Amino acid sequence: MKHVISTGLEELNKLEERILQAGMEEERELFHIGHKLYGLGITIGLTRLAELGQQLEKGAGMQAPERERLVKEILRELPYCKKLMQNSI
């Protein structure tokens, strides 16, 4: 289980970097990030992160202010998720 959590933590760090690099107009990249966040959240048991990832994944056509709000919410959630995962190792 430690290996799964360690790998998930590495993936979260990579996804956070991708979010920070992606522009708000890069729908395709944000779709892929959302898909990965959803899958990781479901696998590790981070339900709020999974919900936010699913919203981002389904956000095609979302207005820019709404997308920006969602991305900010994800970025606020990530440190909590990382802390939980680090404490589980």
N, CA, C and O atoms as CSV, one atom per row, in Angstrom:
chain,resi,resn,atom,element,x,y,z
A,1,MET,N,N,0.821,-1.197,0.000
A,1,MET,CA,C,0.000,0.000,0.000
A,1,MET,C,C,0.865,1.262,0.000
A,1,MET,O,O,0.507,2.268,-0.612
A,2,LYS,N,N,2.012,1.198,0.694
A,2,LYS,CA,C,2.898,2.362,0.734
A,2,LYS,C,C,3.358,2.741,-0.670
A,2,LYS,O,O,3.470,3.920,-1.003
A,3,HIS,N,N,3.623,1.720,-1.487
A,3,HIS,CA,C,4.072,1.994,-2.859
A,3,HIS,C,C,2.978,2.710,-3.654
A,3,HIS,O,O,3.267,3.635,-4.413
A,4,VAL,N,N,1.745,2.291,-3.485
A,4,VAL,CA,C,0.613,2.910,-4.190
A,4,VAL,C,C,0.477,4.371,-3.768
A,4,VAL,O,O,0.285,5.249,-4.609
A,5,ILE,N,N,0.575,4.622,-2.494
A,5,ILE,CA,C,0.444,5.987,-1.989
A,5,ILE,C,C,1.623,6.843,-2.447
A,5,ILE,O,O,1.435,7.993,-2.842
A,6,SER,N,N,2.835,6.291,-2.397
A,6,SER,CA,C,4.016,7.038,-2.859
A,6,SER,C,C,3.901,7.391,-4.333
A,6,SER,O,O,4.208,8.512,-4.739
A,7,THR,N,N,3.460,6.436,-5.124
A,7,THR,CA,C,3.275,6.680,-6.557
A,7,THR,C,C,2.180,7.717,-6.780
A,7,THR,O,O,2.321,8.596,-7.630
A,8,GLY,N,N,1.096,7.620,-6.023
A,8,GLY,CA,C,0.014,8.598,-6.118
A,8,GLY,C,C,0.465,9.991,-5.742
A,8,GLY,O,O,0.047,10.972,-6.357
A,9,LEU,N,N,1.312,10.085,-4.740
A,9,LEU,CA,C,1.842,11.372,-4.306
A,9,LEU,C,C,2.712,11.989,-5.400
A,9,LEU,O,O,2.625,13.188,-5.663
A,10,GLU,N,N,3.540,11.179,-6.028
A,10,GLU,CA,C,4.361,11.652,-7.149
A,10,GLU,C,C,3.473,12.157,-8.284
A,10,GLU,O,O,3.741,13.199,-8.880
A,11,GLU,N,N,2.419,11.408,-8.571
A,11,GLU,CA,C,1.497,11.793,-9.642
A,11,GLU,C,C,0.785,13.100,-9.304
A,11,GLU,O,O,0.597,13.943,-10.181
A,12,LEU,N,N,0.388,13.279,-8.050
A,12,LEU,CA,C,-0.256,14.529,-7.639
A,12,LEU,C,C,0.681,15.719,-7.850
A,12,LEU,O,O,0.254,16.780,-8.307
A,13,ASN,N,N,1.944,15.540,-7.520
A,13,ASN,CA,C,2.917,16.615,-7.725
A,13,ASN,C,C,3.045,16.962,-9.206
A,13,ASN,O,O,3.113,18.138,-9.565
A,14,LYS,N,N,3.077,15.950,-10.062
A,14,LYS,CA,C,3.162,16.182,-11.506
A,14,LYS,C,C,1.905,16.879,-12.022
A,14,LYS,O,O,1.988,17.793,-12.843
A,15,LEU,N,N,0.746,16.444,-11.537
A,15,LEU,CA,C,-0.509,17.052,-11.984
A,15,LEU,C,C,-0.618,18.501,-11.514
A,15,LEU,O,O,-1.121,19.359,-12.239
A,16,GLU,N,N,-0.149,18.766,-10.311
A,16,GLU,CA,C,-0.160,20.149,-9.818
A,16,GLU,C,C,0.694,21.033,-10.727
A,16,GLU,O,O,0.296,22.148,-11.067
A,17,GLU,N,N,1.851,20.542,-11.114
A,17,GLU,CA,C,2.728,21.301,-12.010
A,17,GLU,C,C,2.052,21.520,-13.364
A,17,GLU,O,O,2.141,22.608,-13.934
A,18,ARG,N,N,1.384,20.498,-13.876
A,18,ARG,CA,C,0.679,20.629,-15.161
A,18,ARG,C,C,-0.444,21.654,-15.071
A,18,ARG,O,O,-0.661,22.425,-16.005
A,19,ILE,N,N,-1.156,21.663,-13.950
A,19,ILE,CA,C,-2.234,22.640,-13.768
A,19,ILE,C,C,-1.658,24.055,-13.790
A,19,ILE,O,O,-2.203,24.953,-14.432
A,20,LEU,N,N,-0.561,24.233,-13.085
A,20,LEU,CA,C,0.047,25.558,-13.001
A,20,LEU,C,C,0.572,26.024,-14.360
A,20,LEU,O,O,0.588,27.223,-14.640
A,21,GLN,N,N,0.997,25.090,-15.198
A,21,GLN,CA,C,1.522,25.437,-16.515
A,21,GLN,C,C,0.417,25.618,-17.556
A,21,GLN,O,O,0.574,26.379,-18.511
A,22,ALA,N,N,-0.683,24.926,-17.367
A,22,ALA,CA,C,-1.777,24.980,-18.351
A,22,ALA,C,C,-2.486,26.329,-18.261
A,22,ALA,O,O,-2.714,26.849,-17.169
A,23,GLY,N,N,-2.821,26.874,-19.392
A,23,GLY,CA,C,-3.632,28.082,-19.410
A,23,GLY,C,C,-5.094,27.723,-19.225
A,23,GLY,O,O,-5.500,26.586,-19.467
A,24,MET,N,N,-5.873,28.685,-18.802
A,24,MET,CA,C,-7.303,28.441,-18.574
A,24,MET,C,C,-8.036,28.082,-19.868
A,24,MET,O,O,-9.123,27.507,-19.829
A,25,GLU,N,N,-7.448,28.417,-20.996
A,25,GLU,CA,C,-8.096,28.141,-22.284
A,25,GLU,C,C,-7.688,26.786,-22.866
A,25,GLU,O,O,-8.211,26.384,-23.905
A,26,GLU,N,N,-6.778,26.090,-22.223
A,26,GLU,CA,C,-6.306,24.801,-22.719
A,26,GLU,C,C,-7.255,23.684,-22.255
A,26,GLU,O,O,-6.924,22.893,-21.372
A,27,GLU,N,N,-8.420,23.644,-22.864
A,27,GLU,CA,C,-9.453,22.693,-22.441
A,27,GLU,C,C,-8.998,21.248,-22.522
A,27,GLU,O,O,-9.287,20.455,-21.626
A,28,ARG,N,N,-8.293,20.902,-23.582
A,28,ARG,CA,C,-7.867,19.505,-23.752
A,28,ARG,C,C,-6.920,19.079,-22.628
A,28,ARG,O,O,-7.065,17.993,-22.068
A,29,GLU,N,N,-5.958,19.931,-22.303
A,29,GLU,CA,C,-5.017,19.621,-21.221
A,29,GLU,C,C,-5.758,19.546,-19.883
A,29,GLU,O,O,-5.510,18.640,-19.088
A,30,LEU,N,N,-6.655,20.484,-19.635
A,30,LEU,CA,C,-7.413,20.467,-18.385
A,30,LEU,C,C,-8.319,19.239,-18.307
A,30,LEU,O,O,-8.526,18.695,-17.222
A,31,PHE,N,N,-8.860,18.796,-19.445
A,31,PHE,CA,C,-9.650,17.565,-19.484
A,31,PHE,C,C,-8.801,16.387,-19.009
A,31,PHE,O,O,-9.235,15.598,-18.169
A,32,HIS,N,N,-7.586,16.274,-19.555
A,32,HIS,CA,C,-6.702,15.158,-19.192
A,32,HIS,C,C,-6.288,15.225,-17.718
A,32,HIS,O,O,-6.222,14.202,-17.035
A,33,ILE,N,N,-6.014,16.424,-17.246
A,33,ILE,CA,C,-5.671,16.595,-15.830
A,33,ILE,C,C,-6.855,16.187,-14.963
A,33,ILE,O,O,-6.689,15.464,-13.981
A,34,GLY,N,N,-8.045,16.647,-15.322
A,34,GLY,CA,C,-9.251,16.288,-14.569
A,34,GLY,C,C,-9.473,14.788,-14.537
A,34,GLY,O,O,-9.831,14.228,-13.501
A,35,HIS,N,N,-9.262,14.141,-15.667
A,35,HIS,CA,C,-9.431,12.685,-15.760
A,35,HIS,C,C,-8.457,11.975,-14.815
A,35,HIS,O,O,-8.841,11.043,-14.109
A,36,LYS,N,N,-7.215,12.411,-14.804
A,36,LYS,CA,C,-6.210,11.795,-13.931
A,36,LYS,C,C,-6.510,12.073,-12.457
A,36,LYS,O,O,-6.353,11.190,-11.614
A,37,LEU,N,N,-6.939,13.296,-12.145
A,37,LEU,CA,C,-7.289,13.612,-10.763
A,37,LEU,C,C,-8.458,12.763,-10.287
A,37,LEU,O,O,-8.470,12.286,-9.152
A,38,TYR,N,N,-9.430,12.579,-11.153
A,38,TYR,CA,C,-10.588,11.751,-10.807
A,38,TYR,C,C,-10.137,10.315,-10.518
A,38,TYR,O,O,-10.480,9.745,-9.482
A,39,GLY,N,N,-9.369,9.743,-11.440
A,39,GLY,CA,C,-8.917,8.364,-11.265
A,39,GLY,C,C,-8.056,8.185,-10.022
A,39,GLY,O,O,-8.219,7.213,-9.284
A,40,LEU,N,N,-7.156,9.105,-9.796
A,40,LEU,CA,C,-6.287,9.030,-8.625
A,40,LEU,C,C,-7.099,9.193,-7.343
A,40,LEU,O,O,-6.905,8.457,-6.376
A,41,GLY,N,N,-8.002,10.157,-7.348
A,41,GLY,CA,C,-8.835,10.384,-6.168
A,41,GLY,C,C,-9.674,9.169,-5.812
A,41,GLY,O,O,-9.793,8.815,-4.639
A,42,ILE,N,N,-10.251,8.534,-6.812
A,42,ILE,CA,C,-11.056,7.328,-6.581
A,42,ILE,C,C,-10.179,6.196,-6.060
A,42,ILE,O,O,-10.561,5.492,-5.125
A,43,THR,N,N,-9.013,6.020,-6.659
A,43,THR,CA,C,-8.116,4.928,-6.280
A,43,THR,C,C,-7.605,5.070,-4.850
A,43,THR,O,O,-7.569,4.096,-4.099
A,44,ILE,N,N,-7.214,6.274,-4.480
A,44,ILE,CA,C,-6.617,6.510,-3.161
A,44,ILE,C,C,-7.682,6.777,-2.095
A,44,ILE,O,O,-7.400,6.650,-0.904
A,45,GLY,N,N,-8.882,7.139,-2.496
A,45,GLY,CA,C,-9.940,7.432,-1.535
A,45,GLY,C,C,-10.064,8.905,-1.193
A,45,GLY,O,O,-10.597,9.262,-0.143
A,46,LEU,N,N,-9.574,9.758,-2.079
A,46,LEU,CA,C,-9.685,11.205,-1.887
A,46,LEU,C,C,-10.924,11.685,-2.649
A,46,LEU,O,O,-10.829,12.175,-3.774
A,47,THR,N,N,-12.063,11.534,-2.021
A,47,THR,CA,C,-13.322,11.741,-2.721
A,47,THR,C,C,-13.529,13.180,-3.192
A,47,THR,O,O,-14.056,13.398,-4.283
A,48,ARG,N,N,-13.126,14.156,-2.394
A,48,ARG,CA,C,-13.307,15.559,-2.827
A,48,ARG,C,C,-12.453,15.850,-4.049
A,48,ARG,O,O,-12.907,16.523,-4.975
A,49,LEU,N,N,-11.222,15.352,-4.062
A,49,LEU,CA,C,-10.359,15.536,-5.222
A,49,LEU,C,C,-10.956,14.836,-6.448
A,49,LEU,O,O,-10.909,15.366,-7.558
A,50,ALA,N,N,-11.511,13.657,-6.239
A,50,ALA,CA,C,-12.149,12.933,-7.344
A,50,ALA,C,C,-13.325,13.733,-7.904
A,50,ALA,O,O,-13.499,13.816,-9.120
A,51,GLU,N,N,-14.130,14.318,-7.021
A,51,GLU,CA,C,-15.269,15.126,-7.463
A,51,GLU,C,C,-14.813,16.334,-8.273
A,51,GLU,O,O,-15.380,16.640,-9.321
A,52,LEU,N,N,-13.788,17.014,-7.780
A,52,LEU,CA,C,-13.278,18.193,-8.486
A,52,LEU,C,C,-12.668,17.798,-9.830
A,52,LEU,O,O,-12.862,18.485,-10.833
A,53,GLY,N,N,-11.938,16.699,-9.843
A,53,GLY,CA,C,-11.362,16.207,-11.093
A,53,GLY,C,C,-12.436,15.860,-12.107
A,53,GLY,O,O,-12.297,16.153,-13.295
A,54,GLN,N,N,-13.499,15.238,-11.640
A,54,GLN,CA,C,-14.600,14.887,-12.539
A,54,GLN,C,C,-15.269,16.143,-13.097
A,54,GLN,O,O,-15.629,16.183,-14.273
A,55,GLN,N,N,-15.433,17.155,-12.269
A,55,GLN,CA,C,-16.008,18.414,-12.745
A,55,GLN,C,C,-15.127,19.035,-13.817
A,55,GLN,O,O,-15.629,19.536,-14.823
A,56,LEU,N,N,-13.807,19.004,-13.606
A,56,LEU,CA,C,-12.877,19.554,-14.583
A,56,LEU,C,C,-12.911,18.744,-15.869
A,56,LEU,O,O,-12.877,19.299,-16.968
A,57,GLU,N,N,-12.978,17.433,-15.720
A,57,GLU,CA,C,-13.042,16.546,-16.886
A,57,GLU,C,C,-14.300,16.809,-17.715
A,57,GLU,O,O,-14.247,16.797,-18.945
A,58,LYS,N,N,-15.406,17.042,-17.057
A,58,LYS,CA,C,-16.672,17.269,-17.753
A,58,LYS,C,C,-16.881,18.730,-18.135
A,58,LYS,O,O,-17.940,19.096,-18.646
A,59,GLY,N,N,-15.870,19.567,-17.888
A,59,GLY,CA,C,-16.022,21.004,-18.056
A,59,GLY,C,C,-15.851,21.547,-19.459
A,59,GLY,O,O,-15.682,22.755,-19.627
A,60,ALA,N,N,-15.889,20.693,-20.472
A,60,ALA,CA,C,-15.782,21.198,-21.845
A,60,ALA,C,C,-16.889,22.224,-22.079
A,60,ALA,O,O,-18.059,21.971,-21.792
A,61,GLY,N,N,-16.510,23.356,-22.589
A,61,GLY,CA,C,-17.481,24.405,-22.836
A,61,GLY,C,C,-17.753,25.282,-21.624
A,61,GLY,O,O,-18.537,26.229,-21.697
A,62,MET,N,N,-17.107,24.967,-20.514
A,62,MET,CA,C,-17.269,25.757,-19.296
A,62,MET,C,C,-16.733,27.168,-19.550
A,62,MET,O,O,-15.711,27.336,-20.215
A,63,GLN,N,N,-17.402,28.144,-19.037
A,63,GLN,CA,C,-16.961,29.526,-19.179
A,63,GLN,C,C,-15.652,29.729,-18.408
A,63,GLN,O,O,-15.425,29.088,-17.382
A,64,ALA,N,N,-14.803,30.616,-18.902
A,64,ALA,CA,C,-13.479,30.835,-18.317
A,64,ALA,C,C,-13.516,31.162,-16.816
A,64,ALA,O,O,-12.716,30.600,-16.069
A,65,PRO,N,N,-14.406,32.041,-16.343
A,65,PRO,CA,C,-14.426,32.334,-14.902
A,65,PRO,C,C,-14.774,31.102,-14.057
A,65,PRO,O,O,-14.221,30.901,-12.976
A,66,GLU,N,N,-15.688,30.295,-14.562
A,66,GLU,CA,C,-16.075,29.084,-13.839
A,66,GLU,C,C,-14.918,28.081,-13.815
A,66,GLU,O,O,-14.656,27.454,-12.789
A,67,ARG,N,N,-14.232,27.935,-14.946
A,67,ARG,CA,C,-13.077,27.035,-15.038
A,67,ARG,C,C,-11.972,27.514,-14.094
A,67,ARG,O,O,-11.349,26.708,-13.403
A,68,GLU,N,N,-11.734,28.811,-14.067
A,68,GLU,CA,C,-10.700,29.373,-13.198
A,68,GLU,C,C,-11.033,29.118,-11.730
A,68,GLU,O,O,-10.152,28.767,-10.946
A,69,ARG,N,N,-12.294,29.292,-11.358
A,69,ARG,CA,C,-12.729,29.024,-9.978
A,69,ARG,C,C,-12.478,27.563,-9.618
A,69,ARG,O,O,-11.999,27.264,-8.524
A,70,LEU,N,N,-12.799,26.657,-10.533
A,70,LEU,CA,C,-12.623,25.233,-10.291
A,70,LEU,C,C,-11.140,24.880,-10.147
A,70,LEU,O,O,-10.767,24.118,-9.255
A,71,VAL,N,N,-10.308,25.426,-11.013
A,71,VAL,CA,C,-8.864,25.169,-10.937
A,71,VAL,C,C,-8.304,25.689,-9.613
A,71,VAL,O,O,-7.483,25.019,-8.987
A,72,LYS,N,N,-8.734,26.861,-9.183
A,72,LYS,CA,C,-8.284,27.405,-7.900
A,72,LYS,C,C,-8.708,26.509,-6.741
A,72,LYS,O,O,-7.956,26.308,-5.787
A,73,GLU,N,N,-9.917,25.977,-6.837
A,73,GLU,CA,C,-10.408,25.077,-5.794
A,73,GLU,C,C,-9.571,23.798,-5.754
A,73,GLU,O,O,-9.255,23.293,-4.676
A,74,ILE,N,N,-9.218,23.281,-6.920
A,74,ILE,CA,C,-8.360,22.092,-6.982
A,74,ILE,C,C,-7.000,22.398,-6.371
A,74,ILE,O,O,-6.472,21.600,-5.597
A,75,LEU,N,N,-6.437,23.538,-6.710
A,75,LEU,CA,C,-5.127,23.914,-6.170
A,75,LEU,C,C,-5.165,24.111,-4.652
A,75,LEU,O,O,-4.159,23.894,-3.977
A,76,ARG,N,N,-6.303,24.516,-4.118
A,76,ARG,CA,C,-6.449,24.624,-2.649
A,76,ARG,C,C,-6.574,23.246,-2.015
A,76,ARG,O,O,-6.120,23.043,-0.889
A,77,GLU,N,N,-7.177,22.308,-2.712
A,77,GLU,CA,C,-7.403,20.957,-2.184
A,77,GLU,C,C,-6.129,20.099,-2.203
A,77,GLU,O,O,-5.938,19.247,-1.335
A,78,LEU,N,N,-5.269,20.326,-3.186
A,78,LEU,CA,C,-4.093,19.474,-3.355
A,78,LEU,C,C,-3.178,19.404,-2.124
A,78,LEU,O,O,-2.745,18.306,-1.774
A,79,PRO,N,N,-2.866,20.510,-1.455
A,79,PRO,CA,C,-1.989,20.390,-0.275
A,79,PRO,C,C,-2.573,19.499,0.825
A,79,PRO,O,O,-1.835,18.776,1.495
A,80,TYR,N,N,-3.895,19.550,1.012
A,80,TYR,CA,C,-4.540,18.691,2.007
A,80,TYR,C,C,-4.411,17.224,1.614
A,80,TYR,O,O,-4.134,16.365,2.450
A,81,CYS,N,N,-4.616,16.956,0.337
A,81,CYS,CA,C,-4.512,15.593,-0.161
A,81,CYS,C,C,-3.092,15.064,-0.006
A,81,CYS,O,O,-2.885,13.929,0.422
A,82,LYS,N,N,-2.124,15.891,-0.356
A,82,LYS,CA,C,-0.724,15.486,-0.216
A,82,LYS,C,C,-0.369,15.197,1.246
A,82,LYS,O,O,0.310,14.217,1.555
A,83,LYS,N,N,-0.841,16.065,2.128
A,83,LYS,CA,C,-0.565,15.884,3.564
A,83,LYS,C,C,-1.155,14.565,4.063
A,83,LYS,O,O,-0.494,13.819,4.785
A,84,LEU,N,N,-2.383,14.285,3.680
A,84,LEU,CA,C,-3.015,13.019,4.063
A,84,LEU,C,C,-2.211,11.827,3.552
A,84,LEU,O,O,-2.002,10.850,4.271
A,85,MET,N,N,-1.768,11.920,2.316
A,85,MET,CA,C,-1.024,10.826,1.715
A,85,MET,C,C,0.338,10.670,2.396
A,85,MET,O,O,0.766,9.550,2.674
A,86,GLN,N,N,1.013,11.774,2.662
A,86,GLN,CA,C,2.320,11.711,3.325
A,86,GLN,C,C,2.204,11.102,4.714
A,86,GLN,O,O,3.083,10.354,5.142
A,87,ASN,N,N,1.133,11.417,5.413
A,87,ASN,CA,C,0.918,10.873,6.747
A,87,ASN,C,C,0.579,9.375,6.724
A,87,ASN,O,O,0.664,8.693,7.745
A,88,SER,N,N,0.193,8.878,5.539
A,88,SER,CA,C,-0.165,7.458,5.409
A,88,SER,C,C,1.041,6.586,5.076
A,88,SER,O,O,0.968,5.359,5.152
A,89,ILE,N,N,2.138,7.216,4.710
A,89,ILE,CA,C,3.318,6.426,4.299
A,89,ILE,C,C,4.097,5.978,5.518
A,89,ILE,O,O,5.119,5.304,5.383
